[in-house]
Amino acid sequence: MTAVVDDVGSSGAGYLTDERLAIQAMAREFAAKEVLPVANELDPVKGEIPMELRQKMAELGFFGVLIPEEYGGLGLGVFEYALIVEELARAWMSVSSLIARGQQFTAGFTEEQRRDYLPRMATGDFLSAFALSEPDAGSDVAALSTRARREADGWRISGQKMWCTFADGADYLQVFARTSPIDRDHRSRGISCFIMPKPRGDLPPGVTGTPVRKIGYHGWKTWELSFDNAYAAGDSMVGPEGEGFKVAMGDLETARIHTAARAIGVARGALEDSVAYARQRVQFGRSIGENQAIRFKIAHMATEVEAARSLMYRVCTEVDAGRRNTVEASMVKYLATEMAERVTSEALQIHGGAGYTTDFAVERYWRDAKLTKIFEGTSEIQLKIISDSILGRQAR
């Protein structure tokens, strides 16, 4: 397996304060020493993220970066969050995704829920799995058909969910279901969000599942779930009844920045590994890094990574300043994820036949980069958001 080399071409001038540089250095050292060796060992055999690694992440506060200090978190901004995510993703994208399970999509919590849940989330003791998508409701979230039926002291949920990563390992499912019939003119109305606590390692009573046969994003399982009158307590609803769509959409700026940071980290891993490989691989009596074709590939890859990172820094700065950046978040998500697929593909090409084996991490970056274009809104959805902001929404 290749070793970590210095980050190529990243200055961050004007953005990286001494505090941020310290946070970045801490996360980088942790990723290199604790995450990368585990990823290189477990990803090729589809092993799961070890509990010991999760505990070390909790001790560093990674699960509470965005959680206010009054609830036990670090109380930092989206910028610092993105710095940490990039470093973790450079080692293993699944680990960089895990830290979101305690600090995203919490905006709809009541004060009582915040006091109860956030301190446990900040320590990694109450992590979520997001049960939103369905077989017929992917990008079209408002098409979901899972139903929640009220009973005396709670709700009974029935329906199918897809792409629920970490459903077994999480401490609760965050489930979206219809609490009133669909209104064809306002399809997003009538959806409610529920918290469904469960034992870690099991699915809740009334919920069965089958792991999805994924080509990447290893380290944890992604599930297809069936809900058959599964119980949700009366006080488990997040946000007002019928406004779960707002809960799901309300944190998308942060979620899309998170995905951009993951994509940049994955691309950077592929770039750095390619630089190391180009220096050490010898053909025709000299290192392949002496060949202009390889040098130009690496130059282009480095430029693309830096361009995406620079936009991400700008968007993070705007969000932390309290300014709405929905379109810009879509732009950086689109730019970074499309870039990651190109850069990781070029990295695999630089590695040649070696890159098409699990002996080198570059194939992991390649597989995971593709996914970044799909989750948290596909590239096509991002283009629709961006184009609508420029040209106006299309008439139905």
C-alpha positions as CSV (number, residue, x, y, z in Angstrom):
1,M,0.0,0.0,0.0
2,T,1.1,3.5,-0.7
3,A,2.1,6.0,2.0
4,V,0.7,9.4,2.6
5,V,2.7,12.2,1.0
6,D,2.5,15.9,1.5
7,D,-0.8,17.5,0.4
8,V,-0.2,18.7,-3.2
9,G,-0.9,22.4,-3.9
10,S,-3.0,23.3,-1.0
11,S,-2.2,26.6,0.6
12,G,-5.6,27.9,1.8
13,A,-4.1,31.3,2.1
14,G,-6.6,33.8,3.6
15,Y,-8.8,31.0,5.1
16,L,-6.6,28.9,7.3
17,T,-6.1,30.6,10.7
18,D,-3.6,29.1,13.2
19,E,-6.5,27.4,14.9
20,R,-7.7,25.9,11.7
21,L,-4.2,24.8,10.7
22,A,-4.0,23.0,14.1
23,I,-7.3,21.3,13.6
24,Q,-6.3,20.2,10.1
25,A,-2.9,18.9,11.3
26,M,-4.5,16.9,14.1
27,A,-7.1,15.4,11.7
28,R,-4.4,14.6,9.1
29,E,-2.2,12.9,11.6
30,F,-5.1,10.8,13.0
31,A,-6.2,9.8,9.4
32,A,-2.7,8.8,8.4
33,K,-1.9,6.8,11.6
34,E,-5.3,5.4,12.7
35,V,-7.6,5.4,9.7
36,L,-5.5,4.6,6.6
37,P,-3.9,1.4,7.8
38,V,-7.4,0.1,8.9
39,A,-8.9,1.1,5.5
40,N,-6.1,-0.6,3.6
41,E,-6.7,-3.8,5.6
42,L,-10.5,-3.9,5.8
43,D,-11.9,-2.3,2.7
44,P,-10.5,-5.0,0.3
45,V,-12.3,-7.7,2.3
46,K,-15.4,-5.6,3.0
47,G,-14.7,-5.4,6.7
48,E,-16.5,-3.1,9.0
49,I,-15.2,0.0,10.7
50,P,-13.9,-1.2,14.1
51,M,-15.5,0.0,17.3
52,E,-12.1,0.9,18.7
53,L,-11.6,3.4,15.8
54,R,-15.0,4.9,16.5
55,Q,-14.0,5.4,20.1
56,K,-10.8,7.2,19.2
57,M,-12.8,9.5,16.9
58,A,-15.2,10.2,19.8
59,E,-12.3,11.1,22.1
60,L,-11.1,13.7,19.6
61,G,-14.6,15.2,19.4
62,F,-15.2,14.4,15.8
63,F,-18.9,13.5,16.3
64,G,-19.6,16.8,17.9
65,V,-17.8,19.3,15.7
66,L,-21.0,21.2,14.8
67,I,-22.8,20.6,18.1
68,P,-22.9,23.7,20.4
69,E,-20.6,23.6,23.4
70,E,-23.6,23.9,25.8
71,Y,-24.6,20.4,24.6
72,G,-21.2,18.9,24.9
73,G,-19.9,19.5,21.4
74,L,-17.0,21.5,20.0
75,G,-19.2,24.3,18.8
76,L,-17.2,24.9,15.6
77,G,-18.3,25.9,12.1
78,V,-18.9,24.2,8.8
79,F,-15.4,25.3,7.7
80,E,-13.7,23.3,10.5
81,Y,-16.1,20.4,9.9
82,A,-15.1,20.3,6.2
83,L,-11.4,20.4,7.1
84,I,-11.8,17.3,9.3
85,V,-14.0,15.5,6.7
86,E,-11.4,16.0,3.9
87,E,-8.6,14.6,6.0
88,L,-10.6,11.5,7.0
89,A,-11.9,11.0,3.5
90,R,-8.3,11.1,2.2
91,A,-7.8,7.9,4.2
92,W,-11.3,6.2,4.0
93,M,-14.5,7.9,2.8
94,S,-16.7,5.7,5.0
95,V,-15.0,7.0,8.2
96,S,-15.5,10.6,7.0
97,S,-19.2,9.8,6.5
98,L,-19.6,8.3,9.9
99,I,-19.0,11.6,11.8
100,A,-22.1,13.0,10.1
101,R,-24.2,10.5,12.0
102,G,-24.2,12.6,15.1
103,Q,-24.4,16.1,13.9
104,Q,-26.5,16.6,10.8
105,F,-30.3,16.8,10.3
106,T,-30.9,17.9,13.9
107,A,-32.3,21.3,13.2
108,G,-35.9,20.2,13.8
109,F,-35.2,19.0,17.4
110,T,-37.2,20.5,20.2
111,E,-35.2,21.9,23.2
112,E,-36.1,18.7,25.1
113,Q,-34.8,16.5,22.3
114,R,-31.6,18.7,22.0
115,R,-30.9,18.3,25.7
116,D,-31.5,14.5,25.5
117,Y,-29.9,13.6,22.3
118,L,-27.1,16.1,21.4
119,P,-24.8,15.3,24.4
120,R,-24.9,11.6,23.5
121,M,-24.4,12.4,19.8
122,A,-21.3,14.5,20.6
123,T,-19.7,11.5,22.3
124,G,-20.6,9.1,19.5
125,D,-23.1,7.2,21.7
126,F,-26.2,8.1,19.8
127,L,-25.6,7.8,16.1
128,S,-28.2,7.7,13.3
129,A,-29.1,5.9,10.2
130,F,-31.2,8.0,7.7
131,A,-34.3,6.2,6.4
132,L,-35.6,8.5,3.7
133,S,-35.2,7.0,0.2
134,E,-37.5,4.3,-1.1
135,P,-37.6,2.0,-4.1
136,D,-39.7,4.6,-6.0
137,A,-38.6,7.7,-4.2
138,G,-34.9,8.6,-4.7
139,S,-34.2,12.0,-6.1
140,D,-38.0,12.5,-6.0
141,V,-38.2,12.4,-2.2
142,A,-41.8,13.8,-2.2
143,A,-42.9,10.5,-3.8
144,L,-42.3,8.5,-0.7
145,S,-45.2,6.2,0.3
146,T,-44.2,4.8,3.7
147,R,-47.1,5.4,6.1
148,A,-47.3,6.3,9.8
149,R,-50.6,5.4,11.5
150,R,-51.4,7.1,14.8
151,E,-52.3,4.9,17.7
152,A,-53.0,5.8,21.4
153,D,-49.5,6.4,22.6
154,G,-47.5,6.6,19.3
155,W,-47.3,5.7,15.7
156,R,-47.1,2.5,13.6
157,I,-44.9,2.7,10.5
158,S,-45.2,0.5,7.5
159,G,-43.4,0.6,4.1
160,Q,-40.1,0.1,2.3
161,K,-36.9,2.1,2.6
162,M,-33.8,1.9,0.4
163,W,-30.1,2.9,0.8
164,C,-30.2,3.1,4.6
165,T,-26.5,2.9,5.5
166,F,-25.6,1.9,9.0
167,A,-29.1,0.7,9.9
168,D,-27.7,-2.1,11.9
169,G,-24.8,-0.3,13.6
170,A,-26.7,2.9,14.5
171,D,-28.4,3.7,17.8
172,Y,-31.5,5.0,16.1
173,L,-33.2,5.3,12.7
174,Q,-34.4,8.7,11.5
175,V,-37.5,7.6,9.5
176,F,-39.6,9.6,7.2
177,A,-43.2,8.6,6.6
178,R,-46.5,10.0,5.5
179,T,-48.9,11.0,8.4
180,S,-51.5,12.2,6.0
181,P,-52.6,11.2,2.4
182,I,-50.6,12.7,-0.4
183,D,-51.7,16.0,-1.8
184,R,-51.0,15.8,-5.6
185,D,-50.6,19.6,-5.8
186,H,-48.3,19.8,-2.7
187,R,-46.6,16.4,-2.5
188,S,-44.0,17.4,0.0
189,R,-46.7,18.1,2.6
190,G,-47.9,15.4,5.0
191,I,-44.5,13.8,5.5
192,S,-43.3,13.5,9.1
193,C,-39.9,12.6,10.6
194,F,-39.5,10.1,13.5
195,I,-36.6,9.0,15.7
196,M,-36.7,5.3,16.3
197,P,-34.1,4.2,19.0
198,K,-32.8,0.7,18.8
199,P,-30.1,-1.6,20.2
200,R,-26.7,-1.1,18.4
201,G,-26.2,-4.1,16.2
202,D,-29.9,-4.9,15.6
203,L,-32.8,-3.6,13.7
204,P,-35.9,-2.3,15.6
205,P,-38.8,-4.6,16.3
206,G,-41.0,-4.7,13.2
207,V,-38.2,-3.8,10.9
208,T,-36.4,-6.4,8.7
209,G,-33.7,-5.8,6.2
210,T,-31.4,-7.1,3.5
211,P,-27.9,-5.6,2.9
212,V,-27.4,-4.0,-0.5
213,R,-24.6,-5.6,-2.6
214,K,-22.5,-2.5,-3.1
215,I,-19.4,-2.1,-5.2
216,G,-17.8,0.3,-2.8
217,Y,-18.5,2.4,0.4
218,H,-17.3,-0.5,2.4
219,G,-16.7,-0.4,6.2
220,W,-20.4,-0.6,6.9
221,K,-23.6,-2.1,5.4
222,T,-26.2,-0.3,3.4
223,W,-29.7,-1.7,3.8
224,E,-33.1,-2.2,2.1
225,L,-35.6,-2.1,5.0
226,S,-39.1,-3.3,5.4
227,F,-41.3,-1.7,8.1
228,D,-44.3,-3.8,9.3
229,N,-46.2,-1.8,12.0
230,A,-42.9,-0.7,13.5
231,Y,-43.5,1.4,16.6
232,A,-42.4,5.0,17.1
233,A,-43.1,6.7,20.4
234,G,-45.5,9.6,20.6
235,D,-42.6,12.0,21.5
236,S,-40.3,10.7,18.8
237,M,-41.4,13.1,16.1
238,V,-38.8,15.6,14.8
239,G,-40.3,18.9,13.8
240,P,-44.1,19.6,13.5
241,E,-46.3,16.8,12.1
242,G,-46.5,16.9,8.3
243,E,-43.3,19.0,7.9
244,G,-40.7,16.2,7.7
245,F,-39.8,17.3,4.2
246,K,-38.4,20.5,5.7
247,V,-36.4,18.4,8.2
248,A,-34.9,16.4,5.4
249,M,-34.1,19.4,3.2
250,G,-33.2,21.8,6.0
251,D,-29.6,20.7,6.4
252,L,-28.7,20.2,2.8
253,E,-26.2,23.0,2.6
254,T,-24.1,21.3,5.3
255,A,-24.8,17.9,3.8
256,R,-23.6,19.0,0.3
257,I,-20.5,20.7,1.7
258,H,-19.8,17.5,3.6
259,T,-20.0,15.5,0.4
260,A,-17.8,18.0,-1.4
261,A,-15.2,17.6,1.3
262,R,-15.5,13.8,1.0
263,A,-15.0,14.1,-2.7
264,I,-12.0,16.4,-2.3
265,G,-10.4,14.1,0.2
266,V,-10.9,11.0,-2.0
267,A,-9.4,12.9,-5.0
268,R,-6.5,14.1,-2.9
269,G,-5.8,10.6,-1.8
270,A,-5.7,9.4,-5.4
271,L,-3.5,12.4,-6.4
272,E,-1.0,11.9,-3.6
273,D,-0.7,8.2,-4.2
274,S,-0.2,8.9,-7.9
275,V,2.7,11.3,-7.1
276,A,4.3,8.7,-4.9
277,Y,3.8,5.9,-7.5
278,A,5.1,8.1,-10.4
279,R,8.3,8.7,-8.4
280,Q,9.0,5.1,-7.6
281,R,7.7,3.2,-10.7
282,V,10.5,2.8,-13.2
283,Q,10.0,2.0,-16.9
284,F,12.4,2.3,-19.8
285,G,15.2,3.1,-17.3
286,R,13.6,6.1,-15.5
287,S,10.7,6.9,-13.2
288,I,7.4,7.3,-15.0
289,G,7.2,10.7,-13.4
290,E,9.8,11.9,-15.8
291,N,7.4,11.4,-18.7
292,Q,5.6,14.5,-19.8
293,A,2.3,12.6,-20.2
294,I,2.3,11.6,-16.5
295,R,3.5,15.0,-15.3
296,F,0.7,16.8,-17.2
297,K,-1.9,14.4,-15.8
298,I,-0.7,15.1,-12.3
299,A,-0.6,18.9,-12.9
300,H,-4.2,18.8,-14.2
301,M,-5.3,16.6,-11.2
302,A,-3.7,18.9,-8.7
303,T,-5.3,22.0,-10.3
304,E,-8.8,20.4,-10.2
305,V,-8.5,19.4,-6.6
306,E,-7.3,22.9,-5.6
307,A,-10.1,24.6,-7.6
308,A,-12.8,22.5,-5.8
309,R,-11.2,23.1,-2.4
310,S,-11.1,26.8,-3.0
311,L,-14.8,27.0,-3.8
312,M,-15.6,24.8,-0.8
313,Y,-13.6,27.2,1.5
314,R,-15.6,30.1,0.1
315,V,-19.0,28.4,0.5
316,C,-18.1,27.3,4.1
317,T,-17.1,30.9,5.0
318,E,-20.5,32.2,3.7
319,V,-22.5,29.5,5.5
320,D,-20.6,30.2,8.8
321,A,-21.4,33.9,8.4
322,G,-25.1,33.0,8.4
323,R,-25.7,33.7,4.7
324,R,-27.9,31.4,2.7
325,N,-25.8,29.5,0.1
326,T,-28.2,26.9,-1.3
327,V,-27.1,27.3,-4.9
328,E,-23.4,27.7,-4.1
329,A,-23.6,24.5,-2.0
330,S,-25.0,22.7,-5.0
331,M,-22.2,24.2,-7.2
332,V,-19.4,23.0,-4.9
333,K,-21.1,19.6,-4.5
334,Y,-21.3,19.3,-8.3
335,L,-17.8,20.6,-9.0
336,A,-16.1,18.5,-6.4
337,T,-17.8,15.2,-7.1
338,E,-17.4,15.4,-10.8
339,M,-13.8,16.3,-10.3
340,A,-13.2,13.4,-7.9
341,E,-14.4,10.9,-10.5
342,R,-12.1,12.3,-13.1
343,V,-9.1,12.5,-10.8
344,T,-9.4,9.0,-9.4
345,S,-9.8,7.6,-12.9
346,E,-6.6,9.3,-14.0
347,A,-4.9,8.1,-10.8
348,L,-5.9,4.5,-11.7
349,Q,-4.5,5.0,-15.2
350,I,-1.2,6.3,-13.8
351,H,-1.0,3.1,-11.7
352,G,-1.6,1.0,-14.8
353,G,-2.4,-2.7,-14.1
354,A,-1.4,-2.2,-10.4
355,G,-4.2,0.2,-10.0
356,Y,-6.7,-2.4,-11.0
357,T,-5.9,-4.5,-8.0
358,T,-6.8,-4.2,-4.4
359,D,-3.1,-4.1,-3.5
360,F,-3.3,-0.3,-4.0
361,A,-5.7,2.1,-2.4
362,V,-6.4,3.9,-5.7
363,E,-9.1,1.5,-6.7
364,R,-10.9,2.3,-3.5
365,Y,-10.8,6.0,-4.2
366,W,-12.1,5.3,-7.7
367,R,-15.1,3.3,-6.5
368,D,-16.0,5.7,-3.7
369,A,-15.6,8.8,-5.9
370,K,-18.4,7.6,-8.2
371,L,-20.8,7.4,-5.2
372,T,-20.2,11.1,-4.3
373,K,-22.0,12.0,-7.6
374,I,-25.1,10.1,-6.5
375,F,-25.8,10.6,-2.9
376,E,-26.9,13.9,-1.2
377,G,-28.5,14.8,-4.6
378,T,-27.2,13.5,-7.9
379,S,-25.1,15.7,-10.2
380,E,-28.2,16.1,-12.4
381,I,-30.2,17.4,-9.4
382,Q,-27.5,19.9,-8.6
383,L,-27.5,21.1,-12.2
384,K,-31.2,21.6,-12.0
385,I,-30.9,23.6,-8.8
386,I,-28.2,25.8,-10.4
387,S,-29.9,26.3,-13.7
388,D,-33.2,27.1,-12.0
389,S,-31.5,29.8,-10.0
390,I,-30.1,31.4,-13.2
391,L,-33.0,30.8,-15.7
392,G,-36.0,30.4,-13.4
393,R,-37.9,27.3,-12.7
394,Q,-39.4,25.4,-15.6
395,A,-43.1,25.5,-16.0
396,R,-44.9,22.3,-15.2
